[in-house]
Amino acid sequence: MSTPHHILEWLSETDCEALRLEPGDLYDEHIVGVAYRFNVGPVIVYDMKSILRSHDKMGMTREEAEEWFHFNTLGAWLGEGTPIFLDMSPDCFCEE
């Protein structure tokens, strides 16, 4: 399994437009992989709940952390290199 450092090092050696969340010293530790979509990739994959927990540690309430993340991070489209956020343990399932 690759570490965030290994993934960032590999991406720096490729000719891709994968975007990284800033500041890196806060977000790099939440990198869990690289993803591809049809005709797009690689893009950085972050652990969404891990990011939310780090916002909690910064003094935000859970609600503030979720609102800030959804508006400022998840809601930002910066082109094909925009990161993807993985929820490795969803709290609910979509209704069919």
Secondary structure, DSSP 8 states (H G I E B T S, - for coil): ---HHHHHHHHHTS-------SSHHHHGGGEEEEEEETTEEEEEEEEHHHHHHHHHHTT--HHHHHHHHIIIIIT---STT--EEE-SS-SS----
